[in-house]
Amino acid sequence: PPSSILSPLLLLLLAPGPTAPCSPSQPNATHFVCTEPTLSTFPAGLPPTTLAVSVEFTALATLLPTALAGLPRLQELHLSSNRLTTLPEPLLCSVPTLRVLDLTDNLLDDLPAGIFTATGHLQHLVLRGNRLQALQPAWFWHLPRLQWLDLAANALTEVPPMIFHPLSSLRSLDLSHNRLATLAPGALAGLRVLERLDLEGNQLGMLLPAVFAPTPALRLLFLQDNKLQALPTGVFVPLRHLRVLDLAGNRLQALELPPGAALDLDISGNPWACECPLLVLLRQAAPRLTASRNTLCASPAHRQGQEVAAVSRAGDTGC
């Protein structure tokens, strides 16, 4: 269900175990949390039974290739809000059971091609808030169990065709707040079980007609705050399971909707042409419009400023 997909990643996924401060003072500890602001090296001497390590909000800027060598059972590694600029390629080779890797808010502008070669059990990967400018296909070749991929708030300008094709288990993909101007043909190829796609806050000016054909399981689609001026006919037809669609803050005058019922729809902040095609579509599909007070007609002149929902419900539109 979507609720499980949207659950906060930073909640530890493992069953609660004994926690300990960064220094391994408790012999039975399996979870270590290190948040000393002046910490500049990865903690050494953690027991081989360690399951989860959080080194966050510190001065950590580099990691040795052997930093995780003594942690063969490690399942979660949280390294958010540090000063990491790069990662050594062998870093993850000694943690084959790693399931969660969080690198939020660091200074990474690239990753080694083979960084994930040995992490076939990885399920959650968060690279949000870094400086990545391009995606490397090799990053995703060995991640068949990945379910959650967060690439938001980077500097990505394109999604290469087929790059996510190996991610056959992926359910949530966040590409919001990047610099994407378009999605190439095949950008979403292979994502047959994807349920959540976030493209908010990019520079998308258009969508290809078949862009969502590879993602028939999609339930939540966020396209708000882009530069979309028109939607291709039938662009949402493959999305028969879609339940949330956000198109707010674009430049749309005409609307396309997916088939099916029970759609939560936000189309506020667009210059809608309140003429028969739009009014009839809304009347027939009857989506649940959110932010309806900010969903206004821009044309024709006699309807300018009126709420789209009210005009659609009115019986005197002549449609």
LINMOPE-V117876 format. One record per pair of residues at least 24 apart in sequence whose ideal C-beta (glycine too) atoms are under 10 Angstrom apart, sorted by the first residue. I is the first residue (numbers start at 0). J is the second residue. If there is no record, write none. Layout:
# LINMOPE-V117876
I_J ; I_J
This chain:
# LINMOPE-V117876
0_194 ; 0_218 ; 1_170 ; 1_171 ; 1_194 ; 1_195 ; 1_218 ; 1_219 ; 1_242 ; 1_243 ; 3_146 ; 3_170 ; 3_171 ; 3_194 ; 4_146 ; 4_147 ; 4_170 ; 4_171 ; 4_193 ; 4_194 ; 4_195 ; 4_218 ; 4_219 ; 5_171 ; 5_194 ; 5_195 ; 5_219 ; 6_147 ; 8_77 ; 8_79 ; 8_99 ; 8_101 ; 8_103 ; 8_123 ; 8_124 ; 8_125 ; 8_127 ; 8_147 ; 8_149 ; 8_171 ; 9_53 ; 9_55 ; 9_77 ; 9_79 ; 9_99 ; 9_101 ; 9_103 ; 9_125 ; 11_50 ; 11_51 ; 11_53 ; 11_74 ; 11_75 ; 11_77 ; 11_99 ; 12_51 ; 12_74 ; 12_75 ; 12_98 ; 12_99 ; 12_122 ; 12_123 ; 13_50 ; 13_51 ; 13_74 ; 13_75 ; 13_98 ; 13_99 ; 14_50 ; 16_48 ; 16_49 ; 16_50 ; 16_51 ; 18_51 ; 18_53 ; 19_45 ; 19_46 ; 19_49 ; 21_45 ; 21_52 ; 21_53 ; 21_54 ; 21_57 ; 23_49 ; 29_72 ; 29_73 ; 29_74 ; 30_75 ; 31_70 ; 32_77 ; 33_57 ; 33_59 ; 33_77 ; 34_80 ; 38_81 ; 39_81 ; 39_82 ; 40_66 ; 41_65 ; 41_66 ; 41_67 ; 41_78 ; 41_81 ; 41_90 ; 42_66 ; 43_69 ; 44_69 ; 45_69 ; 45_70 ; 45_73 ; 46_70 ; 46_72 ; 47_71 ; 47_72 ; 47_73 ; 48_72 ; 48_73 ; 49_73 ; 49_74 ; 49_75 ; 49_94 ; 50_74 ; 50_75 ; 50_96 ; 50_98 ; 51_75 ; 51_76 ; 51_77 ; 51_98 ; 51_99 ; 52_76 ; 52_77 ; 52_78 ; 52_94 ; 53_77 ; 53_78 ; 53_79 ; 53_101 ; 54_78 ; 54_79 ; 54_80 ; 54_81 ; 54_83 ; 55_79 ; 55_80 ; 55_81 ; 55_101 ; 55_103 ; 55_104 ; 56_80 ; 56_81 ; 56_104 ; 57_81 ; 57_82 ; 58_82 ; 59_83 ; 59_105 ; 60_84 ; 60_85 ; 60_105 ; 60_106 ; 61_85 ; 61_86 ; 61_87 ; 62_86 ; 62_87 ; 62_90 ; 63_87 ; 63_89 ; 63_90 ; 64_88 ; 64_89 ; 64_90 ; 64_92 ; 64_93 ; 65_89 ; 65_90 ; 65_92 ; 65_93 ; 66_90 ; 66_91 ; 66_93 ; 66_94 ; 67_91 ; 67_92 ; 67_93 ; 67_94 ; 67_97 ; 68_92 ; 68_93 ; 68_94 ; 69_93 ; 70_94 ; 70_96 ; 70_97 ; 71_95 ; 71_96 ; 72_96 ; 72_97 ; 73_97 ; 73_98 ; 73_99 ; 74_98 ; 74_99 ; 74_120 ; 74_121 ; 74_122 ; 75_99 ; 75_100 ; 75_101 ; 75_123 ; 76_100 ; 76_101 ; 76_102 ; 77_101 ; 77_102 ; 77_103 ; 77_125 ; 78_102 ; 78_103 ; 78_104 ; 78_105 ; 78_125 ; 79_103 ; 79_104 ; 79_105 ; 79_125 ; 79_127 ; 79_128 ; 80_104 ; 80_105 ; 80_128 ; 81_105 ; 81_106 ; 82_106 ; 83_107 ; 83_129 ; 84_108 ; 84_109 ; 84_129 ; 84_130 ; 85_109 ; 85_110 ; 85_111 ; 86_110 ; 86_111 ; 86_114 ; 87_111 ; 87_114 ; 88_112 ; 88_113 ; 88_114 ; 88_115 ; 88_116 ; 89_113 ; 89_114 ; 89_116 ; 89_117 ; 90_114 ; 90_117 ; 90_118 ; 91_115 ; 91_116 ; 91_117 ; 91_118 ; 91_121 ; 92_116 ; 92_117 ; 92_118 ; 93_117 ; 94_118 ; 94_120 ; 94_121 ; 95_119 ; 95_120 ; 95_121 ; 96_120 ; 96_121 ; 97_121 ; 97_122 ; 97_123 ; 97_124 ; 98_122 ; 98_123 ; 98_124 ; 98_144 ; 98_145 ; 98_146 ; 99_123 ; 99_124 ; 99_125 ; 99_147 ; 100_124 ; 100_125 ; 100_126 ; 101_125 ; 101_126 ; 101_127 ; 101_149 ; 102_126 ; 102_127 ; 102_128 ; 102_129 ; 102_149 ; 103_127 ; 103_128 ; 103_129 ; 103_149 ; 103_151 ; 103_152 ; 104_128 ; 104_129 ; 104_152 ; 105_129 ; 105_130 ; 106_130 ; 107_131 ; 107_153 ; 108_132 ; 108_133 ; 108_153 ; 108_154 ; 109_133 ; 109_135 ; 110_134 ; 110_135 ; 110_137 ; 110_138 ; 111_135 ; 111_137 ; 111_138 ; 112_136 ; 112_137 ; 112_138 ; 112_140 ; 113_137 ; 113_138 ; 113_140 ; 113_141 ; 114_138 ; 114_141 ; 115_139 ; 115_140 ; 115_141 ; 115_142 ; 115_145 ; 116_140 ; 116_141 ; 116_142 ; 117_141 ; 118_142 ; 118_144 ; 118_145 ; 119_143 ; 119_144 ; 119_145 ; 120_144 ; 120_145 ; 121_145 ; 121_146 ; 121_147 ; 121_148 ; 122_146 ; 122_147 ; 122_168 ; 122_169 ; 122_170 ; 123_147 ; 123_148 ; 123_149 ; 123_171 ; 124_148 ; 124_149 ; 124_150 ; 124_166 ; 124_169 ; 125_149 ; 125_150 ; 125_151 ; 125_173 ; 126_150 ; 126_151 ; 126_152 ; 126_153 ; 126_173 ; 127_151 ; 127_152 ; 127_153 ; 127_173 ; 127_175 ; 127_176 ; 128_152 ; 128_153 ; 128_176 ; 129_153 ; 129_154 ; 130_154 ; 131_155 ; 131_177 ; 132_156 ; 132_157 ; 132_177 ; 132_178 ; 133_157 ; 133_159 ; 134_158 ; 134_159 ; 134_162 ; 134_163 ; 134_174 ; 135_159 ; 135_162 ; 136_160 ; 136_161 ; 136_162 ; 136_163 ; 136_164 ; 136_165 ; 137_162 ; 138_162 ; 138_165 ; 139_163 ; 139_164 ; 139_165 ; 139_166 ; 139_169 ; 139_189 ; 140_164 ; 140_165 ; 140_166 ; 141_165 ; 142_166 ; 142_167 ; 142_168 ; 142_169 ; 143_167 ; 143_168 ; 143_169 ; 144_168 ; 144_169 ; 145_169 ; 145_170 ; 145_171 ; 145_172 ; 146_170 ; 146_171 ; 146_192 ; 146_193 ; 146_194 ; 147_171 ; 147_172 ; 147_173 ; 147_195 ; 148_172 ; 148_173 ; 148_174 ; 148_190 ; 148_193 ; 149_173 ; 149_174 ; 149_175 ; 149_197 ; 150_174 ; 150_175 ; 150_176 ; 150_177 ; 150_197 ; 151_175 ; 151_176 ; 151_177 ; 151_197 ; 151_198 ; 151_199 ; 151_200 ; 152_176 ; 152_177 ; 152_200 ; 153_177 ; 153_178 ; 154_178 ; 155_179 ; 155_201 ; 156_180 ; 156_181 ; 156_201 ; 156_202 ; 157_181 ; 157_182 ; 157_183 ; 157_186 ; 158_182 ; 158_183 ; 158_185 ; 158_186 ; 158_187 ; 158_198 ; 159_183 ; 159_185 ; 159_186 ; 160_184 ; 160_185 ; 160_186 ; 160_187 ; 160_188 ; 161_185 ; 161_186 ; 161_187 ; 161_188 ; 161_189 ; 161_213 ; 162_186 ; 162_187 ; 162_188 ; 162_189 ; 163_187 ; 163_188 ; 163_189 ; 163_190 ; 163_193 ; 163_213 ; 164_188 ; 164_189 ; 164_190 ; 164_213 ; 165_189 ; 166_190 ; 166_191 ; 166_192 ; 166_193 ; 167_191 ; 167_192 ; 168_192 ; 168_193 ; 169_193 ; 169_194 ; 169_195 ; 169_196 ; 169_214 ; 170_194 ; 170_195 ; 170_216 ; 170_218 ; 171_195 ; 171_196 ; 171_197 ; 171_219 ; 172_196 ; 172_197 ; 172_198 ; 172_214 ; 172_217 ; 173_197 ; 173_198 ; 173_199 ; 173_221 ; 174_198 ; 174_199 ; 174_200 ; 174_201 ; 174_221 ; 175_199 ; 175_200 ; 175_201 ; 175_221 ; 175_222 ; 175_223 ; 175_224 ; 176_200 ; 176_201 ; 176_224 ; 177_201 ; 177_202 ; 178_202 ; 179_203 ; 179_225 ; 180_204 ; 180_205 ; 180_225 ; 180_226 ; 181_205 ; 181_206 ; 181_207 ; 181_210 ; 182_206 ; 182_207 ; 182_210 ; 182_211 ; 183_207 ; 183_210 ; 184_209 ; 184_210 ; 184_212 ; 185_209 ; 185_210 ; 185_212 ; 185_213 ; 186_210 ; 186_213 ; 187_211 ; 187_212 ; 187_213 ; 187_214 ; 187_217 ; 188_212 ; 188_213 ; 188_214 ; 189_213 ; 189_214 ; 190_214 ; 190_215 ; 190_216 ; 190_217 ; 191_215 ; 191_216 ; 192_216 ; 192_217 ; 193_217 ; 193_218 ; 193_219 ; 193_220 ; 194_218 ; 194_219 ; 194_220 ; 194_240 ; 194_241 ; 194_242 ; 195_219 ; 195_220 ; 195_221 ; 195_243 ; 196_220 ; 196_221 ; 196_222 ; 196_238 ; 197_221 ; 197_222 ; 197_223 ; 197_245 ; 198_222 ; 198_223 ; 198_224 ; 198_225 ; 198_245 ; 199_223 ; 199_224 ; 199_225 ; 199_245 ; 199_247 ; 199_248 ; 200_224 ; 200_225 ; 200_248 ; 201_225 ; 201_226 ; 202_226 ; 203_227 ; 203_249 ; 204_228 ; 204_229 ; 204_249 ; 204_250 ; 205_229 ; 205_230 ; 205_231 ; 206_230 ; 206_231 ; 206_234 ; 206_235 ; 206_255 ; 207_231 ; 207_234 ; 208_232 ; 208_233 ; 208_234 ; 208_236 ; 209_233 ; 209_234 ; 209_236 ; 209_237 ; 210_234 ; 210_235 ; 210_237 ; 211_235 ; 211_236 ; 211_237 ; 211_238 ; 211_241 ; 211_257 ; 212_236 ; 212_237 ; 212_238 ; 213_237 ; 214_238 ; 214_240 ; 214_241 ; 215_239 ; 215_240 ; 215_241 ; 216_240 ; 216_241 ; 217_241 ; 217_242 ; 217_243 ; 217_244 ; 217_257 ; 218_242 ; 218_243 ; 219_243 ; 219_244 ; 219_245 ; 219_263 ; 220_244 ; 220_245 ; 220_246 ; 220_257 ; 221_245 ; 221_246 ; 221_247 ; 221_265 ; 222_246 ; 222_247 ; 222_248 ; 222_249 ; 222_251 ; 222_265 ; 223_247 ; 223_248 ; 223_249 ; 223_265 ; 223_266 ; 223_267 ; 223_268 ; 223_269 ; 224_248 ; 224_249 ; 224_268 ; 225_249 ; 225_250 ; 225_251 ; 226_250 ; 227_251 ; 227_269 ; 228_252 ; 228_253 ; 228_269 ; 228_270 ; 229_253 ; 229_255 ; 230_254 ; 230_255 ; 230_256 ; 231_255 ; 233_257 ; 233_258 ; 235_259 ; 235_262 ; 238_262 ; 242_287 ; 243_287 ; 243_289 ; 244_286 ; 245_289 ; 245_290 ; 247_289 ; 247_290 ; 247_293 ; 247_294 ; 248_293 ; 251_277 ; 252_276 ; 252_277 ; 252_296 ; 252_297 ; 252_298 ; 253_277 ; 253_280 ; 254_280 ; 254_281 ; 254_284 ; 254_286 ; 254_307 ; 255_280 ; 256_280 ; 256_281 ; 256_283 ; 256_284 ; 256_286 ; 257_284 ; 257_286 ; 258_284 ; 259_284 ; 260_284 ; 260_285 ; 260_286 ; 261_285 ; 261_286 ; 261_287 ; 262_286 ; 262_287 ; 262_288 ; 263_287 ; 263_288 ; 263_289 ; 264_288 ; 264_289 ; 264_290 ; 264_291 ; 264_294 ; 265_289 ; 265_290 ; 265_291 ; 265_293 ; 265_294 ; 266_290 ; 266_291 ; 266_293 ; 266_294 ; 266_307 ; 266_308 ; 267_291 ; 267_292 ; 267_293 ; 267_294 ; 267_295 ; 267_307 ; 268_293 ; 268_294 ; 268_295 ; 269_293 ; 269_294 ; 269_295 ; 269_297 ; 269_307 ; 270_295 ; 270_296 ; 270_297 ; 270_298 ; 270_303 ; 271_295 ; 271_296 ; 271_297 ; 271_298 ; 271_302 ; 271_305 ; 271_307 ; 271_310 ; 272_296 ; 272_297 ; 272_298 ; 272_299 ; 272_302 ; 272_307 ; 273_297 ; 273_298 ; 273_299 ; 273_301 ; 273_302 ; 273_303 ; 273_305 ; 273_306 ; 273_307 ; 273_309 ; 273_310 ; 273_311 ; 273_316 ; 274_298 ; 274_299 ; 274_302 ; 274_310 ; 274_316 ; 274_317 ; 274_318 ; 275_316 ; 275_317 ; 275_318 ; 276_318 ; 277_307 ; 277_310 ; 277_311 ; 277_318 ; 278_302 ; 278_307 ; 278_310 ; 278_311 ; 278_312 ; 278_313 ; 278_316 ; 278_317 ; 278_318 ; 279_311 ; 279_316 ; 279_318 ; 280_311 ; 280_318 ; 281_307 ; 281_308 ; 281_310 ; 281_311 ; 281_312 ; 282_311 ; 282_312 ; 282_313 ; 282_316 ; 282_318 ; 283_311 ; 285_311 ; 285_312
